[in-house]
Amino acid sequence: MEPKLPLRCSVKSVRHDVQESEEERLSKKWLSKAVALCKDIFPSAKHDTLSVEYLSNGSYNAVFAISVVIAGDQPVEHILRIPAEEFPVPRTAAILDYLAQSTSLRVPKVIAWDTTPYNALGSSYVVLSHIPGKPLYLVWGVLAQDQKLQLARELIHQLIEIESLTNPSAGVIKAHETGFRHGDEVSDKLFVETLGSDVLEYLQDSID
């Protein structure tokens, strides 16, 4: 049996506009717990390759980058979002999965999520696949005019796709909260919580 190598755990900010004290506070609060969570979500991963890094925080989430080798030698990149209280994690997971199924939009894949404190974080969370890229505001100024026009056309096409989505029942797209684990399909848990009823729990229609 090969000896286990020590877990590599690194903290690195990729946003220069985040105050260092806030980065240190969030890293101290979440980093070791995030590593433990990754061990639970990816039990077959090579833990000597696991890296968890602080990325940023905003009004709704503290965000960490996860890199881990599960098979072969290529690391897989994920994003861990730890929301503030009352953030609708199941709805976020449901909407992302529904958009992935129903449109050509490139959206993150939902890897795992939980709304309870009964996990290594002691908090709700969602783990998403990482889509590489840069924020548009960082590159807009260097784009040529034809590139900006092409981007505008693509955005219009995406908005039209989203606007074209319909369902027989008016309501809110959600996902059932219980029992979701890494590898499960969010699509198996999607439903529309019908509007206009006092007993919404019993008026749930599957996504058409």
Salt bridges, closest charged atoms under 4 A:
ASP17 OD2 - ARG15 NH2 2.94
GLU22 OE2 - ARG25 NH2 2.77
GLU161 OE1 - HIS157 NE2 3.49
GLU185 OE1 - LYS109 NZ 3.95
GLU193 OE1 - LYS174 NZ 2.90
